[in-house]
Each structure stands twice: as C-alpha cells, then as structure tokens.
Amino acid sequence: MSILEELWYGNIEPTEYDTSPCKEYKKALQLVNRNEEELHATMTDAQKELFSRYADSVREFQDMAECLLFQNSFRLGARMMLEIMEE
C-alpha cells in the first residue's frame, strides 16, 4: 500500500509522533506532571479554576502552533521534492 493510501485509510496519523525513543521528552513530561500536581495541592478552588482555564488556553495555543508547524514542514518537504524533480 502506498503512503498516500496509508494516509487515506487512517493508518497514518500525521499529528501523532512516537516519543518512546526520546528519554528527554519522557523526563520533561514527568516533570511537568509532577510540578502541576504539587501546584494543585497548594491552590484554593478559585485558583484551581483559573489555572484550569489557563491550561486549556495553553493547550489550544499549542494545538494551533503544532498545526502551523506541520503545515510549514509539509510545504518545505514538498518544495524539496519539487527541487529534486526539476534537476
């Protein structure tokens, strides 16, 4: 099956990536989670609500940034392929 067919049939998810070989990523994620848990333990209910809204807006921003990065990376890859084909 071609890469385009794999993408079409949902066997490839462009927004997902394998982080298993990246120890630094796992360590950073554990640190984020631990710090968030410690922070939550010291917050009032009002602060927890504010932090939750903040975290939601950060996640929304990150989703947009990742989408733009994906689009720009795809365009760069396409331009590289076109340049190779022209030679």
Buried (B, 14 or more C-beta within 10 A) or exposed (E): EEEEEEEEEEEEEEEEEEEEEEEEEEEEEEEEEEEEEEEEEEEEEEEEEEBEEEEEEEEEEEEEEEEEEEEEEEEEEEEEEEEEEEE
